[in-house]
Amino acid sequence: MEIAINGSPVAVPEKLQDVTLLNFLRDFVGLTGTKFGWGIGLCGACTVHIDAVATRSCQIHVAEVGDAQVTTIEGLAQTFAGGALHPVQQAWIAEGVPQCGYCQAGQIMTASALLRRIPDPTDTDIREEMGGNLCRCGTYDRIRRAITRAAQEA
């Protein structure tokens, strides 16, 4: 079995098809930008895109991915404008969003999926979409500003 990760096929040995996508990405592929939080799909640290939809990778097994395209934080720029930073990544830098940084990959992946679906989100759209991503440092206002900036500059 193979799955597509960041635009490249990755072989999945049979014995690893029942592991979570999160564990496969981190432990077997070496893509450690996707973080383990609680492991129950509630914090958002493990968010990746599966066919451009924000998905908690701790809640899906590798075998369930099938023919879908998986994009991790490492691949987000690769899939946008020839490798340039995604507008959300640029806005994250401009707004100085990260503090400890642990949740940031999941936040960015969720935000970029939001902007793909809703290019000009309201504050309510942002709060509803991002509400499932926890930030222990409390950078929620900076996150909201960065998403708004990315929407305006994209």
Rosetta constraint file for C-alpha pairs under 8 A:
AtomPair CA 1 CA 11 HARMONIC 5.97 0.50
AtomPair CA 1 CA 12 HARMONIC 5.38 0.50
AtomPair CA 1 CA 13 HARMONIC 6.94 0.50
AtomPair CA 1 CA 14 HARMONIC 7.34 0.50
AtomPair CA 2 CA 9 HARMONIC 6.02 0.50
AtomPair CA 2 CA 10 HARMONIC 5.27 0.50
AtomPair CA 2 CA 11 HARMONIC 4.35 0.50
AtomPair CA 2 CA 12 HARMONIC 5.47 0.50
AtomPair CA 3 CA 9 HARMONIC 5.58 0.50
AtomPair CA 3 CA 10 HARMONIC 5.38 0.50
AtomPair CA 3 CA 11 HARMONIC 6.64 0.50
AtomPair CA 3 CA 12 HARMONIC 7.17 0.50
AtomPair CA 3 CA 65 HARMONIC 7.01 0.50
AtomPair CA 3 CA 66 HARMONIC 6.54 0.50
AtomPair CA 3 CA 67 HARMONIC 6.45 0.50
AtomPair CA 3 CA 68 HARMONIC 7.37 0.50
AtomPair CA 3 CA 69 HARMONIC 7.44 0.50
AtomPair CA 3 CA 70 HARMONIC 7.85 0.50
AtomPair CA 4 CA 8 HARMONIC 5.26 0.50
AtomPair CA 4 CA 9 HARMONIC 4.42 0.50
AtomPair CA 4 CA 10 HARMONIC 6.02 0.50
AtomPair CA 4 CA 67 HARMONIC 7.29 0.50
AtomPair CA 4 CA 68 HARMONIC 6.94 0.50
AtomPair CA 4 CA 69 HARMONIC 5.19 0.50
AtomPair CA 4 CA 70 HARMONIC 5.96 0.50
AtomPair CA 5 CA 9 HARMONIC 6.31 0.50
AtomPair CA 5 CA 10 HARMONIC 6.66 0.50
AtomPair CA 5 CA 69 HARMONIC 6.25 0.50
AtomPair CA 5 CA 70 HARMONIC 4.71 0.50
AtomPair CA 5 CA 71 HARMONIC 5.85 0.50
AtomPair CA 5 CA 72 HARMONIC 7.51 0.50
AtomPair CA 6 CA 69 HARMONIC 7.37 0.50
AtomPair CA 6 CA 70 HARMONIC 6.07 0.50
AtomPair CA 6 CA 71 HARMONIC 4.81 0.50
AtomPair CA 6 CA 72 HARMONIC 6.59 0.50
AtomPair CA 6 CA 74 HARMONIC 7.71 0.50
AtomPair CA 6 CA 75 HARMONIC 4.87 0.50
AtomPair CA 6 CA 76 HARMONIC 7.70 0.50
AtomPair CA 6 CA 78 HARMONIC 7.37 0.50
AtomPair CA 6 CA 79 HARMONIC 7.52 0.50
AtomPair CA 7 CA 69 HARMONIC 7.19 0.50
AtomPair CA 7 CA 70 HARMONIC 7.83 0.50
AtomPair CA 7 CA 71 HARMONIC 7.70 0.50
AtomPair CA 7 CA 75 HARMONIC 7.95 0.50
AtomPair CA 7 CA 79 HARMONIC 7.91 0.50
AtomPair CA 12 CA 16 HARMONIC 6.36 0.50
AtomPair CA 12 CA 17 HARMONIC 6.54 0.50
AtomPair CA 13 CA 17 HARMONIC 6.78 0.50
AtomPair CA 16 CA 24 HARMONIC 7.47 0.50
AtomPair CA 16 CA 62 HARMONIC 7.52 0.50
AtomPair CA 17 CA 61 HARMONIC 6.85 0.50
AtomPair CA 17 CA 62 HARMONIC 5.12 0.50
AtomPair CA 17 CA 63 HARMONIC 4.90 0.50
AtomPair CA 18 CA 61 HARMONIC 5.58 0.50
AtomPair CA 18 CA 62 HARMONIC 6.21 0.50
AtomPair CA 18 CA 63 HARMONIC 6.33 0.50
AtomPair CA 19 CA 23 HARMONIC 6.50 0.50
AtomPair CA 19 CA 24 HARMONIC 6.50 0.50
AtomPair CA 19 CA 61 HARMONIC 5.46 0.50
AtomPair CA 19 CA 62 HARMONIC 6.17 0.50
AtomPair CA 20 CA 24 HARMONIC 6.25 0.50
AtomPair CA 20 CA 57 HARMONIC 6.77 0.50
AtomPair CA 20 CA 58 HARMONIC 5.67 0.50
AtomPair CA 20 CA 59 HARMONIC 6.72 0.50
AtomPair CA 20 CA 60 HARMONIC 5.56 0.50
AtomPair CA 20 CA 61 HARMONIC 4.14 0.50
AtomPair CA 20 CA 62 HARMONIC 5.82 0.50
AtomPair CA 21 CA 25 HARMONIC 6.01 0.50
AtomPair CA 21 CA 57 HARMONIC 5.18 0.50
AtomPair CA 21 CA 58 HARMONIC 6.35 0.50
AtomPair CA 21 CA 59 HARMONIC 7.79 0.50
AtomPair CA 21 CA 60 HARMONIC 5.90 0.50
AtomPair CA 21 CA 61 HARMONIC 5.24 0.50
AtomPair CA 21 CA 62 HARMONIC 4.90 0.50
AtomPair CA 22 CA 26 HARMONIC 6.22 0.50
AtomPair CA 22 CA 34 HARMONIC 7.04 0.50
AtomPair CA 22 CA 35 HARMONIC 7.75 0.50
AtomPair CA 22 CA 36 HARMONIC 7.36 0.50
AtomPair CA 22 CA 46 HARMONIC 6.61 0.50
AtomPair CA 22 CA 57 HARMONIC 4.81 0.50
AtomPair CA 22 CA 58 HARMONIC 5.13 0.50
AtomPair CA 23 CA 27 HARMONIC 5.48 0.50
AtomPair CA 23 CA 28 HARMONIC 7.35 0.50
AtomPair CA 23 CA 58 HARMONIC 7.57 0.50
AtomPair CA 24 CA 28 HARMONIC 5.09 0.50
AtomPair CA 24 CA 29 HARMONIC 6.33 0.50
AtomPair CA 24 CA 62 HARMONIC 7.27 0.50
AtomPair CA 25 CA 29 HARMONIC 4.94 0.50
AtomPair CA 25 CA 30 HARMONIC 6.16 0.50
AtomPair CA 25 CA 31 HARMONIC 5.34 0.50
AtomPair CA 25 CA 32 HARMONIC 7.08 0.50
AtomPair CA 25 CA 34 HARMONIC 7.63 0.50
AtomPair CA 26 CA 30 HARMONIC 4.95 0.50
AtomPair CA 26 CA 31 HARMONIC 4.96 0.50
AtomPair CA 26 CA 32 HARMONIC 4.77 0.50
AtomPair CA 26 CA 33 HARMONIC 7.88 0.50
AtomPair CA 26 CA 34 HARMONIC 7.09 0.50
AtomPair CA 27 CA 31 HARMONIC 7.83 0.50
AtomPair CA 27 CA 32 HARMONIC 7.93 0.50
AtomPair CA 31 CA 72 HARMONIC 7.87 0.50
AtomPair CA 31 CA 74 HARMONIC 7.20 0.50
AtomPair CA 33 CA 72 HARMONIC 7.53 0.50
AtomPair CA 33 CA 73 HARMONIC 6.11 0.50
AtomPair CA 33 CA 74 HARMONIC 6.62 0.50
AtomPair CA 33 CA 105 HARMONIC 6.44 0.50
AtomPair CA 34 CA 45 HARMONIC 6.79 0.50
AtomPair CA 34 CA 46 HARMONIC 5.05 0.50
AtomPair CA 34 CA 47 HARMONIC 6.88 0.50
AtomPair CA 34 CA 48 HARMONIC 7.31 0.50
AtomPair CA 34 CA 72 HARMONIC 6.79 0.50
AtomPair CA 34 CA 73 HARMONIC 6.77 0.50
AtomPair CA 34 CA 105 HARMONIC 6.36 0.50
AtomPair CA 34 CA 106 HARMONIC 7.00 0.50
AtomPair CA 35 CA 45 HARMONIC 5.20 0.50
AtomPair CA 35 CA 46 HARMONIC 4.88 0.50
AtomPair CA 35 CA 102 HARMONIC 7.19 0.50
AtomPair CA 35 CA 103 HARMONIC 7.41 0.50
AtomPair CA 35 CA 105 HARMONIC 7.58 0.50
AtomPair CA 35 CA 106 HARMONIC 7.62 0.50
AtomPair CA 36 CA 45 HARMONIC 6.23 0.50
AtomPair CA 36 CA 46 HARMONIC 5.74 0.50
AtomPair CA 36 CA 58 HARMONIC 7.59 0.50
AtomPair CA 37 CA 43 HARMONIC 6.31 0.50
AtomPair CA 37 CA 44 HARMONIC 7.53 0.50
AtomPair CA 37 CA 45 HARMONIC 5.66 0.50
AtomPair CA 37 CA 46 HARMONIC 6.99 0.50
AtomPair CA 38 CA 42 HARMONIC 7.09 0.50
AtomPair CA 38 CA 43 HARMONIC 6.63 0.50
AtomPair CA 39 CA 58 HARMONIC 5.53 0.50
AtomPair CA 39 CA 59 HARMONIC 7.58 0.50
AtomPair CA 40 CA 58 HARMONIC 6.81 0.50
AtomPair CA 40 CA 59 HARMONIC 6.89 0.50
AtomPair CA 41 CA 56 HARMONIC 5.82 0.50
AtomPair CA 41 CA 58 HARMONIC 6.28 0.50
AtomPair CA 41 CA 59 HARMONIC 6.08 0.50
AtomPair CA 42 CA 132 HARMONIC 6.38 0.50
AtomPair CA 42 CA 133 HARMONIC 7.41 0.50
AtomPair CA 43 CA 132 HARMONIC 6.19 0.50
AtomPair CA 43 CA 133 HARMONIC 5.06 0.50
AtomPair CA 43 CA 134 HARMONIC 5.08 0.50
AtomPair CA 44 CA 56 HARMONIC 6.44 0.50
AtomPair CA 44 CA 103 HARMONIC 7.37 0.50
AtomPair CA 44 CA 106 HARMONIC 5.48 0.50
AtomPair CA 44 CA 107 HARMONIC 7.10 0.50
AtomPair CA 44 CA 132 HARMONIC 6.23 0.50
AtomPair CA 44 CA 133 HARMONIC 4.47 0.50
AtomPair CA 44 CA 134 HARMONIC 6.57 0.50
AtomPair CA 45 CA 102 HARMONIC 7.34 0.50
AtomPair CA 45 CA 103 HARMONIC 4.94 0.50
AtomPair CA 45 CA 104 HARMONIC 7.35 0.50
AtomPair CA 45 CA 105 HARMONIC 6.72 0.50
AtomPair CA 45 CA 106 HARMONIC 4.45 0.50
AtomPair CA 45 CA 107 HARMONIC 7.17 0.50
AtomPair CA 45 CA 133 HARMONIC 6.97 0.50
AtomPair CA 45 CA 134 HARMONIC 7.72 0.50
AtomPair CA 46 CA 56 HARMONIC 5.58 0.50
AtomPair CA 46 CA 57 HARMONIC 5.49 0.50
AtomPair CA 46 CA 58 HARMONIC 6.38 0.50
AtomPair CA 46 CA 105 HARMONIC 7.79 0.50
AtomPair CA 46 CA 106 HARMONIC 5.68 0.50
AtomPair CA 47 CA 54 HARMONIC 6.12 0.50
AtomPair CA 47 CA 55 HARMONIC 5.33 0.50
AtomPair CA 47 CA 56 HARMONIC 4.56 0.50
AtomPair CA 47 CA 57 HARMONIC 5.86 0.50
AtomPair CA 47 CA 72 HARMONIC 7.96 0.50
AtomPair CA 47 CA 105 HARMONIC 7.46 0.50
AtomPair CA 47 CA 106 HARMONIC 4.59 0.50
AtomPair CA 47 CA 107 HARMONIC 7.69 0.50
AtomPair CA 47 CA 109 HARMONIC 6.21 0.50
AtomPair CA 47 CA 110 HARMONIC 6.74 0.50
AtomPair CA 48 CA 53 HARMONIC 7.93 0.50
AtomPair CA 48 CA 54 HARMONIC 5.66 0.50
AtomPair CA 48 CA 55 HARMONIC 5.44 0.50
AtomPair CA 48 CA 56 HARMONIC 6.48 0.50
AtomPair CA 48 CA 57 HARMONIC 6.32 0.50
AtomPair CA 48 CA 70 HARMONIC 7.01 0.50
AtomPair CA 48 CA 71 HARMONIC 5.92 0.50
AtomPair CA 48 CA 72 HARMONIC 5.05 0.50
AtomPair CA 48 CA 73 HARMONIC 7.08 0.50
AtomPair CA 48 CA 106 HARMONIC 7.00 0.50
AtomPair CA 48 CA 109 HARMONIC 6.02 0.50
AtomPair CA 48 CA 110 HARMONIC 7.80 0.50
AtomPair CA 49 CA 53 HARMONIC 4.93 0.50
AtomPair CA 49 CA 54 HARMONIC 4.59 0.50
AtomPair CA 49 CA 55 HARMONIC 5.71 0.50
AtomPair CA 49 CA 69 HARMONIC 7.81 0.50
AtomPair CA 49 CA 70 HARMONIC 5.63 0.50
AtomPair CA 49 CA 71 HARMONIC 4.98 0.50
AtomPair CA 49 CA 72 HARMONIC 6.54 0.50
AtomPair CA 49 CA 109 HARMONIC 6.91 0.50
AtomPair CA 49 CA 113 HARMONIC 7.48 0.50
AtomPair CA 50 CA 54 HARMONIC 6.60 0.50
AtomPair CA 50 CA 55 HARMONIC 6.35 0.50
AtomPair CA 50 CA 65 HARMONIC 7.75 0.50
AtomPair CA 50 CA 68 HARMONIC 6.20 0.50
AtomPair CA 50 CA 69 HARMONIC 5.57 0.50
AtomPair CA 50 CA 70 HARMONIC 4.65 0.50
AtomPair CA 50 CA 71 HARMONIC 6.49 0.50
AtomPair CA 51 CA 68 HARMONIC 5.63 0.50
AtomPair CA 51 CA 69 HARMONIC 5.01 0.50
AtomPair CA 51 CA 70 HARMONIC 6.43 0.50
AtomPair CA 51 CA 71 HARMONIC 7.89 0.50
AtomPair CA 52 CA 69 HARMONIC 7.79 0.50
AtomPair CA 52 CA 70 HARMONIC 7.92 0.50
AtomPair CA 52 CA 71 HARMONIC 7.55 0.50
AtomPair CA 52 CA 113 HARMONIC 6.39 0.50
AtomPair CA 53 CA 113 HARMONIC 5.98 0.50
AtomPair CA 54 CA 109 HARMONIC 6.56 0.50
AtomPair CA 54 CA 110 HARMONIC 5.47 0.50
AtomPair CA 54 CA 113 HARMONIC 5.78 0.50
AtomPair CA 56 CA 60 HARMONIC 7.23 0.50
AtomPair CA 57 CA 61 HARMONIC 7.89 0.50
AtomPair CA 60 CA 64 HARMONIC 6.50 0.50
AtomPair CA 60 CA 65 HARMONIC 7.66 0.50
AtomPair CA 61 CA 65 HARMONIC 7.14 0.50
AtomPair CA 62 CA 66 HARMONIC 7.84 0.50
AtomPair CA 65 CA 70 HARMONIC 7.97 0.50
AtomPair CA 71 CA 75 HARMONIC 5.59 0.50
AtomPair CA 71 CA 76 HARMONIC 6.35 0.50
AtomPair CA 72 CA 76 HARMONIC 6.24 0.50
AtomPair CA 72 CA 109 HARMONIC 7.71 0.50
AtomPair CA 73 CA 77 HARMONIC 7.92 0.50
AtomPair CA 73 CA 105 HARMONIC 5.82 0.50
AtomPair CA 73 CA 106 HARMONIC 7.88 0.50
AtomPair CA 73 CA 108 HARMONIC 7.73 0.50
AtomPair CA 73 CA 109 HARMONIC 6.63 0.50
AtomPair CA 74 CA 78 HARMONIC 7.86 0.50
AtomPair CA 75 CA 79 HARMONIC 6.37 0.50
AtomPair CA 76 CA 80 HARMONIC 6.62 0.50
AtomPair CA 76 CA 85 HARMONIC 7.78 0.50
AtomPair CA 76 CA 86 HARMONIC 6.75 0.50
AtomPair CA 76 CA 109 HARMONIC 7.93 0.50
AtomPair CA 77 CA 81 HARMONIC 7.60 0.50
AtomPair CA 77 CA 82 HARMONIC 7.69 0.50
AtomPair CA 77 CA 83 HARMONIC 4.85 0.50
AtomPair CA 77 CA 84 HARMONIC 5.60 0.50
AtomPair CA 77 CA 85 HARMONIC 4.83 0.50
AtomPair CA 77 CA 86 HARMONIC 5.36 0.50
AtomPair CA 78 CA 82 HARMONIC 6.29 0.50
AtomPair CA 78 CA 83 HARMONIC 4.28 0.50
AtomPair CA 78 CA 84 HARMONIC 7.26 0.50
AtomPair CA 79 CA 83 HARMONIC 6.63 0.50
AtomPair CA 80 CA 84 HARMONIC 6.40 0.50
AtomPair CA 80 CA 85 HARMONIC 7.21 0.50
AtomPair CA 80 CA 86 HARMONIC 5.96 0.50
AtomPair CA 81 CA 86 HARMONIC 7.86 0.50
AtomPair CA 85 CA 89 HARMONIC 5.90 0.50
AtomPair CA 85 CA 90 HARMONIC 6.17 0.50
AtomPair CA 86 CA 90 HARMONIC 6.33 0.50
AtomPair CA 87 CA 91 HARMONIC 6.04 0.50
AtomPair CA 87 CA 150 HARMONIC 5.15 0.50
AtomPair CA 87 CA 151 HARMONIC 7.88 0.50
AtomPair CA 87 CA 153 HARMONIC 7.15 0.50
AtomPair CA 87 CA 154 HARMONIC 6.01 0.50
AtomPair CA 88 CA 92 HARMONIC 6.01 0.50
AtomPair CA 88 CA 108 HARMONIC 6.53 0.50
AtomPair CA 88 CA 111 HARMONIC 7.10 0.50
AtomPair CA 88 CA 112 HARMONIC 6.18 0.50
AtomPair CA 88 CA 146 HARMONIC 6.91 0.50
AtomPair CA 88 CA 147 HARMONIC 6.39 0.50
AtomPair CA 88 CA 150 HARMONIC 5.18 0.50
AtomPair CA 89 CA 93 HARMONIC 6.45 0.50
AtomPair CA 89 CA 108 HARMONIC 6.93 0.50
AtomPair CA 90 CA 94 HARMONIC 6.27 0.50
AtomPair CA 90 CA 150 HARMONIC 7.53 0.50
AtomPair CA 91 CA 95 HARMONIC 5.95 0.50
AtomPair CA 91 CA 146 HARMONIC 4.90 0.50
AtomPair CA 91 CA 147 HARMONIC 7.05 0.50
AtomPair CA 91 CA 149 HARMONIC 6.04 0.50
AtomPair CA 91 CA 150 HARMONIC 5.47 0.50
AtomPair CA 92 CA 96 HARMONIC 5.97 0.50
AtomPair CA 92 CA 97 HARMONIC 5.31 0.50
AtomPair CA 92 CA 98 HARMONIC 7.49 0.50
AtomPair CA 92 CA 143 HARMONIC 7.34 0.50
AtomPair CA 92 CA 146 HARMONIC 5.46 0.50
AtomPair CA 92 CA 147 HARMONIC 7.99 0.50
AtomPair CA 93 CA 97 HARMONIC 6.66 0.50
AtomPair CA 94 CA 146 HARMONIC 7.62 0.50
AtomPair CA 95 CA 142 HARMONIC 6.27 0.50
AtomPair CA 95 CA 145 HARMONIC 7.10 0.50
AtomPair CA 95 CA 146 HARMONIC 5.79 0.50
AtomPair CA 96 CA 142 HARMONIC 7.31 0.50
AtomPair CA 97 CA 139 HARMONIC 6.47 0.50
AtomPair CA 97 CA 142 HARMONIC 5.32 0.50
AtomPair CA 97 CA 143 HARMONIC 6.04 0.50
AtomPair CA 97 CA 146 HARMONIC 7.42 0.50
AtomPair CA 98 CA 104 HARMONIC 6.59 0.50
AtomPair CA 98 CA 139 HARMONIC 7.37 0.50
AtomPair CA 99 CA 137 HARMONIC 6.58 0.50
AtomPair CA 99 CA 139 HARMONIC 7.46 0.50
AtomPair CA 100 CA 137 HARMONIC 6.99 0.50
AtomPair CA 101 CA 105 HARMONIC 7.93 0.50
AtomPair CA 103 CA 107 HARMONIC 6.18 0.50
AtomPair CA 103 CA 133 HARMONIC 7.68 0.50
AtomPair CA 103 CA 134 HARMONIC 7.05 0.50
AtomPair CA 103 CA 135 HARMONIC 6.02 0.50
AtomPair CA 104 CA 108 HARMONIC 5.96 0.50
AtomPair CA 105 CA 109 HARMONIC 6.13 0.50
AtomPair CA 106 CA 110 HARMONIC 6.08 0.50
AtomPair CA 106 CA 133 HARMONIC 7.22 0.50
AtomPair CA 107 CA 111 HARMONIC 6.04 0.50
AtomPair CA 107 CA 130 HARMONIC 7.32 0.50
AtomPair CA 107 CA 133 HARMONIC 6.29 0.50
AtomPair CA 108 CA 112 HARMONIC 6.00 0.50
AtomPair CA 109 CA 113 HARMONIC 6.26 0.50
AtomPair CA 110 CA 114 HARMONIC 6.21 0.50
AtomPair CA 110 CA 129 HARMONIC 7.57 0.50
AtomPair CA 110 CA 130 HARMONIC 6.88 0.50
AtomPair CA 111 CA 115 HARMONIC 6.30 0.50
AtomPair CA 111 CA 129 HARMONIC 7.84 0.50
AtomPair CA 111 CA 130 HARMONIC 7.12 0.50
AtomPair CA 111 CA 147 HARMONIC 6.56 0.50
AtomPair CA 112 CA 116 HARMONIC 6.23 0.50
AtomPair CA 113 CA 117 HARMONIC 6.43 0.50
AtomPair CA 114 CA 118 HARMONIC 5.80 0.50
AtomPair CA 114 CA 119 HARMONIC 7.58 0.50
AtomPair CA 114 CA 121 HARMONIC 8.00 0.50
AtomPair CA 114 CA 126 HARMONIC 7.82 0.50
AtomPair CA 114 CA 129 HARMONIC 6.96 0.50
AtomPair CA 115 CA 119 HARMONIC 4.55 0.50
AtomPair CA 115 CA 120 HARMONIC 7.04 0.50
AtomPair CA 115 CA 121 HARMONIC 7.19 0.50
AtomPair CA 115 CA 151 HARMONIC 6.74 0.50
AtomPair CA 119 CA 151 HARMONIC 6.00 0.50
AtomPair CA 120 CA 148 HARMONIC 7.82 0.50
AtomPair CA 120 CA 151 HARMONIC 5.63 0.50
AtomPair CA 120 CA 152 HARMONIC 7.45 0.50
AtomPair CA 121 CA 125 HARMONIC 5.46 0.50
AtomPair CA 121 CA 126 HARMONIC 6.33 0.50
AtomPair CA 121 CA 148 HARMONIC 7.47 0.50
AtomPair CA 121 CA 151 HARMONIC 7.50 0.50
AtomPair CA 122 CA 126 HARMONIC 6.32 0.50
AtomPair CA 123 CA 127 HARMONIC 6.10 0.50
AtomPair CA 123 CA 144 HARMONIC 7.44 0.50
AtomPair CA 124 CA 128 HARMONIC 6.03 0.50
AtomPair CA 125 CA 129 HARMONIC 6.08 0.50
AtomPair CA 126 CA 130 HARMONIC 5.81 0.50
AtomPair CA 126 CA 144 HARMONIC 6.71 0.50
AtomPair CA 126 CA 147 HARMONIC 7.67 0.50
AtomPair CA 127 CA 131 HARMONIC 5.54 0.50
AtomPair CA 127 CA 144 HARMONIC 7.73 0.50
AtomPair CA 128 CA 132 HARMONIC 7.97 0.50
AtomPair CA 135 CA 139 HARMONIC 6.61 0.50
AtomPair CA 135 CA 140 HARMONIC 7.25 0.50
AtomPair CA 139 CA 143 HARMONIC 6.19 0.50
AtomPair CA 140 CA 144 HARMONIC 6.16 0.50
AtomPair CA 141 CA 145 HARMONIC 6.20 0.50
AtomPair CA 142 CA 146 HARMONIC 6.03 0.50
AtomPair CA 143 CA 147 HARMONIC 6.24 0.50
AtomPair CA 144 CA 148 HARMONIC 6.22 0.50
AtomPair CA 145 CA 149 HARMONIC 6.04 0.50
AtomPair CA 146 CA 150 HARMONIC 6.04 0.50
AtomPair CA 147 CA 151 HARMONIC 6.18 0.50
AtomPair CA 148 CA 152 HARMONIC 6.30 0.50
AtomPair CA 149 CA 153 HARMONIC 6.07 0.50
AtomPair CA 150 CA 154 HARMONIC 5.75 0.50
